[in-house]
Amino acid sequence: MQRRSFVKQSGLAVGAASLATGVVEKVSANTFFAKKRVALVGTGVRGTSFWGKNLVERYNDILEFVALADINQGRLNYALKYMGVSCPTFTNFDQMIEEVKPEVLIVTTMDSTHHEFIIKGLEAGIQVITEKPLTTDETKCQAILDAEKESGKQIIVGFNYRWSPYCTKIKEILENQTVGKITSVDFHWYLNTYHGASYFRRWHGELDKGGSLWVHKATHHFDLLNWWLDSDPVEVSAYGSLEHYGHNNSFQGANCRNCAHTDKCKFHWDITKSERNTKLYTDNEKYDGYIRDNCLWRDDIDIHDKMSAQIKYANNVIVNYSLTTYSPYEGWRIAFNGMDGRMEAWEDIPWRQKEQMAQAELHAAEMSQDKDKATGAYDEIMVMKNWNDYEFVKIPRATGGHGGGDVRLQDKIFRDQNAPDPHRHAAGSRDGAMSILIGIAARMSVAENRPVQIEELVDIKPMAQRPDYFKGVAF
């Protein structure tokens, strides 16, 4: 849709000045306010749903999508319908910024390109919100930090896992020092053969695009560690290899739709069974050549599928971390060892759950954007003090994406900017940097067979206690 027709259809044919100041809506006879003018760059599944349709449905009274940008015009056309918006679309990002002049820019493109759009947004004086990870390597990370400093603004990073009630309860217990000063942590994350494999079908399986799962996926996990421990990482030693996916198979296919081996491949996935994936991806391959159902055994896969790291923090905590990408079940376990006891927490460990769900359904439910519902179910945290019996802390189970974290994150960003934030859930560029730097250091450690210091990578100096640098953003 061209900008001229958009202005006409929206009833905003009052000149370019109105586009620069906001879409004015009448609230009552004597009250007016301007919706925030939002642009989205990157119209894949995450952009059009979590940062697209969700915002339209939940914050339509305060936000207005004024532009969508992507290199794929077909995805842009689909995004307009899926999100339920009517705004200009652009395959040229610079043109979008120049013509539409949004107030808020949401970045959900391929990870390796985040820096380009974040920096251009900052240089244009726009409030930038970026999907995790912040970026994929230390050079791009430093460029983002420099641009932010020069702009005088603060980037918002979408770390949603922090906001779940379960993760928040872990944070509260740690803040209360219930098991004393923490000395070490064991943290293990398991991706099942449905979810784990999905990364290797996509561009995420290629290092130059996603930075590896050390960065794309583990940024979630490392951010939780940094937040829970309230400290910065200083050194990383890691091991990793590609032993399951990629070239580690006796046969290959062009992609799942065009494969002669579907009868013997346990990982065969029929993308055409999903109307959304078909309309978003397969129907639009002609525009940019992106294949969503690539073969898991293709030679282009060059990231690790088995990962283990030891992380030393500035407050002397040692973390043992692992990520498995082909587990029979999906979930995670963590244990905090303290001077006065031990705390254990877990999610989705099958023998810890009463209900049983198919693994594909489990991931779909975990990523669901439904608002919290009273289910009567609860999650547990085990706390055991030295010379005492263990006890279970019960937390009512929250539904919705990422354990209820998704809606809480977005409410804070868009509706409750000034709400109290006693646990410092809100995350900015330093949080985004520190999480990816652990993954980048781990990647480097594997490649160079040595421990890597965080200070080698960017000019941030790790601190024993994280600084309270992020002041939040008042739209």
N, C-alpha and C positions, 0 to 999 in steps of 0.2 A: 504494500500500500504506500503510495506517495504521500509526502508530508502535506501537500496542498489538500488532497482529498481527505486526509485525516482531520485537518483543521475544520473543514467544511462539515464532515459527518459528526464531529464532536460538538458542533455548535460553538466553536471557539474562533470563528472567523472575525476576530476583533483585533487582528494584527499580531505581529511577532512579540510585542511587549507582553501580552498575556501568557505566552508560552514561556517567557523567562521568569515570570513571577508565580506561576502555579495555576492549577485548575480550580477556579473559585466555585464553591457550591453553597447554595443557600440552606441554612440550617433552620432558621426561624425568621420571623418578620424583621427582627433587629440584630440577628447574629450571622456572621459570615466567617468562613475560614478557608484556607488554601490547602488542598491536599499536597502531600509531598510527591514530587515528580520523580519517578523511579525508572531507570533503564536497566535492562538485563542483557549481559553479553554471555553467550553460551546457552543454547537451547536444547541440551541433551535431557536425559531423564531427570537428573537432579535439578537442573535449572528450571525446567517447566513445571515440576511438581513441588518440591520443597520450597524453592525460592520463587515460584511462579504461581501456580494455581492456589497453593495454600495462602499466599498473601492476598490474592484476589478475594478468596472466600472469607478470610478472617479480618482483613484490615482495609476493606474497600472504602470504609468511611474516612480513612486518613491517608491512603496511598493511591496513586494513579500511575499505572504503567504508561509511559509516554514513548517508549521505543524498545525494540528487541533487536539484538545483533547476533549474527552467526555467519560463518563462512558458507553455510549450506542453506540456500533459499528454500528448499523443500522443508527442512526442519522448521524454519521460520514460519512458513505458511501453516504447518501443522500446529505450532506453538500457539498461534493466535486463536485457533479453534479450541485447543485443549485447555488453555488458560482462561478462555472466555473474555478476551480483551480485543480492543480495536485501536491499534496504534501503528505508527510507521515501523517498517522493518528495514534493516540495513545489513548488507554484506561487507560494508566498509565502516569500520569502527570510528575512524577519525571523522568521517562524514556525519555519523550519528552524533558525536559530541558537538560538532560545530553547528549542526542544524537544529538539534533538539534542546541542547543545553540542560541536561537533567540535573537534579539536585543530589540524587542518590544513585550510585552505580553498584550493581551486584555482579560479581565476577564468578562464573561457573564454567569456564572453558576448560580445555585440556590443561592439566596441571603445569606442564612445561611452559605454557603461555600466560599463566596468571600474572607474572611480573609485568608483562607488556601493558596489560590493561589497567592493573593497579597503578602503575607509575603514570600512565597517561591521564587516568582519572584524577590522581592527586595534583598533577601539573595543571589540570583544568579547574582546580578548586572544588572538586566534587567530593562528597562524603562517600568513601569506598567501603563496601562490605564484601569480603571474599570467602568463598568456600574453602575448607581445608583441603589439602595442605597449602600453606602460604605460597610456596614455590618448590622447586625440585633440586636446587643446588646452592652452594654457598655464595657464588658470584651474584646470582639473581637475588638471593636473600639480602645481601649487602646493598644492592642497588635499590631494593624496596625500602630498606631502613633509611638510606640516604634521602630518597625522594620524600618519604614521610616527614623526616626532620625538616627538610627544606620547605615543605608545604605548610607546616604548622598545624596539620590535621592529625587525627588518629584513625588508623584502619581498624575496622571491626572484623574479627575472625570467627567463623561460625563453628565453634567448638560446642556441639550440642550434648555430648555425653556427660559433660560436667553437670548439666542441669537436671539430670534424672534424680528423683528422690532417693534412689538407692545409693548412687555415687555421692550424693550430698550427705547422707547419713554416715558413710565411711569418713568423709571429710570432718564431720562434727566429732566423731569418736576420736579421730587423730588430733583435732584441735584441743580436745579435752584431756589429751595425754592419758587416756584410760589404761593403756598398756605401757606407759612410760615413754621415754625417748626412743624413737624408732632407730634401729641400727642396720637392718637389712630387710629386703623385700624379695619375694618370689612371685613373678607375674607371668602367667601363661595364657595365651590366646589361641583358640582353635576355630578355624574356618572349615566348614564341612565341605563335602564333595560337590554340593550344589553351589553354595556361595563362593567358596574358595576358587573353584574352577572358573567362575564367571569373570574374575579378574584377568585370567589368562586368555580368554576369548577376545577381550577388548584391547584397546590401546594401552591399558595399564600393564600389560605383559611385556611392554617394550621400554627399556630403560630411558631412552631419550624423550619419551612422552610422559611417563608417570613417575619417573625417578625411583622406581621399584616400590615394592610393598613396604620396605623399610620406611619409606616416606609417605606414600599415598595412604596406606592403611594404618601403619603403626603411629602416624602422627596423632591419631585418636588416643592411643595407648600411652604414648610418651607425654602427651599433654596432661592426661589424668595423673600420671606419676608426678610430674612437676607441680601440679596443682595440689594433689594430696600431700606431698612431702614439703610443699612450700619452699622449695630450694631449686637451685639451678644445677644442671649436669656439668661436670668438668672433664670427664674422660670416658671413652667408650672403647671396649675391646669386643670384637664380634667374630662369629663364624657364620657362613652361609653358603648355599650351593643350589644348583638347579638339578634335582634328581628325579622328579616325578613328571612334570609337564614338559613342553617343548620337544626336544629331540629324543627324549627318553621313551620312545614307543616304536613298535615295529611297523606301524602304518601311519599314513597321513592322508588328509583329504583337503580339498579346496576350501570348503567350509561345511558346516553341518547340513546345510540344505543340498549341497552338491557333493555327497560323499558316498563312496562305494562300500564303506565299512560300517554302516549304521547297525548292522545285525550283530556285530561283535564289539562295538564301542560302548562301554557302560556309561560314557559321558555324553552320548549323543543328546542334543538339545534341539527341539523343533521351534525355531523362533516364530514361525507362522501361526502357532497356536495362540500367540499373544497379539491381539489387535493393536495394542499400544506400541509394542516394539516394531510391528510391521509398518504402521503408519509413520512412526518416528524415524526408523532406521532403514529397513529394507526398501521401502518405497522411494527413499531419497539417496540411495547409493550413487545414482547417476550424476549427482551434483558434485560430490567430492571423493567418491570411491571408498568411503568408510564402510567396512564390513563388521557388523555387530556380532555375528555368530562364527567368527574365525575358528579354525581348527586349533584345538588345544595342543596339538603335537607339531605345530609349524616351527620352522627353524628360526623365525624372527624373534621368538621368545628368548629374552636374554636377562631375565631377572631371577632372583633367588626364590625358591618355593619352600626352603627350609632355612630358618633363621634363629640365631641365638646370640644374645649380647649380655655383657656385664657392664653396668653403668655406675660410675662413681659420682656422687653428688658433692657439692661444696660443703654440705653439712655432715659429710662423712658417711652417709647412708650408701650401702651397696645394693644394687638391684640386679637380680638374675631374671632375664626376660627371654621368652621364646614365642615364635609365631609359627603355627602349623597351618598349611593351606589345603590339606586333603584329609582332614579328620572325618570319622564317621558321624560325628555330632558337632554342633555349633555351640560355643560357649566360652567362658573364661573363668580363671581362678586366680586369686591373689592372697598372699599371706604377708602380714606385717609383723616382724619380730621386734619387740621392744624390750627395754631394760626390765620391765615389770610384767611382761606377759606376751601374748600373741593374739592377733586378730586375723580371721580368715573370712573371705567373701567370695561369692561365685554367682554366676548367672548361667542358666540354661544347661546345667550339667544334668544329663538324663536321669540318673538315679537319685537326684535331689528333687525332682519334680514329680508331682502327683499326676499331672496331665501328660498325655503323650500326643505329640503332633508330628506329622510328616516333616522332614527337614526342609523341604521346599516351602511348606506352609509356615514353618517357624520363621524363616527369614522374611517372608512376606509380612507376617504379623509384626515382626520386630521393626520393620521399616514403615509400617502403617502410620498414616498421619491422623488417625482417629483421635479425638480428644479423650481424656481420661474417662474411664467408666468404672463404676464400683463393681468389682468382680468378687470381692470377698477373699481373693487370694493374697498371699503375702510372700515376700522374700526374706531371707535371713542373713544375719552376720553373726559369726561365732566369735565371742570374746572370752579369753581365758587368762586370768591373772596367775602369776606364779604362786604355787602352794594353795590354789583354789580350784574349784570345779569350774567347768565351762558353762557359759550361758549363751542363749540365743537372743539377739535383738531382732524383732520382727518389724518389717516395714511393709505397709500396704502396697501391693503391686500396682504400679501405674501403667496404663496402656498408652498407646501412641508411640510414635517413632523414638527409637533409642531410649526406651524405658521411661517415656514421658518427658524426655529432655528437649525434644524438638519444639513443642509449643511453648515451653517455658523460655527457651532461648529467644524465640521470635517475639513473644510478648514483651520481654525486656528490651529488645532492640527497638521495636516499633510502637509499643503502647505505653510502657512503663519505664521510660528512660531514667526517671528520677527516683524510682523505687529503691529502697535500701538494698544493698548487696553485701551483707556481712561476711559471706564466705568468698567474696571476690570471684563470682562465677564469670562475669563479663571478661572477655578476652580481646587483647589487641595484638599489635605486631610483634612485641617482645615474646608473648606467649606463643604466637605462631612460629617465630624464629626458633625458640628454644626446643620446640617439639620436633621440627624437621631437622634441626642440627644434630640431634641424637641419631636419627636415621641416616643422615648424610655421613656422619662420623662412622657409623656402623658399616655402611657401604664401603667407605674408604679403608676401614680397618681390615675388612675381608680382602679387599684388593691388594693392600700393601702389607698385610700380615704384621700389623703392629697396633698398639694402642694409639688412639687419636684424641688430642686435646681439643675441646670445644673452642678455645681461644685461637686455635690455628685457622679457624674458618671465617669468622667475622669479627668485628671490633666490639662486640658485646662482652663485657667482663662478667663471668659467672659470679653469683653472690650466694652466700650460705642461706640467706633468707630473701625470697623474691621481693623486689621493690614494688611498692604500691604506685606504679607509674601510670596505670590506665585510668583515666578520669571519666571515661564514658562519653557518650555523645548525646547532646540534646538537639533533636531535630526541630 
